Amino acid sequence: MLFATLCLLGAGTQAQTNRWTEKEAADWYAKQAWLVGSNYIPANAINELEMWQADTFDPKRIDLELGWAEAIGLNTMRVFLHDLPWQQDAAGFQKRIDTFFADCRETPHQAAVCALRLLLGSAATTGQAARAETWRP
């Protein structure tokens, strides 16, 4: 218990020393583009589960559609990461997530379209998200 407490105190100290000042945060925010986008599921998937399943995951289709999004001025696409594909095939799901975000970084639209990952648990059926993270190229 003492060890855990010391670890938490050390982590808190580290986080405090790396915290941006209010000016640094405001300067960073001022450089960010206005987010314009939508929820994203490829046209060949009927829901967020099918998007990530091994048999239906289609990186070429995703790249094509992200290019279309860029062409009409979108710079943010929110993708849903449900817990069911993780439960069915954790290693494969992680590989497909890595492929998706690697494609976001390596394609011509990498600087124009960022992806917002929304991690969903079983709370997805009630519309409550577990947590959200943003990846920016």
Summary of the structure (lengths in Angstrom):
residues: 137
radius of gyration: 18.0
end to end distance: 40.2
largest distance: 55.7
contacts: 331
relative contact order: 0.13
helix: 52%
strand: 16%
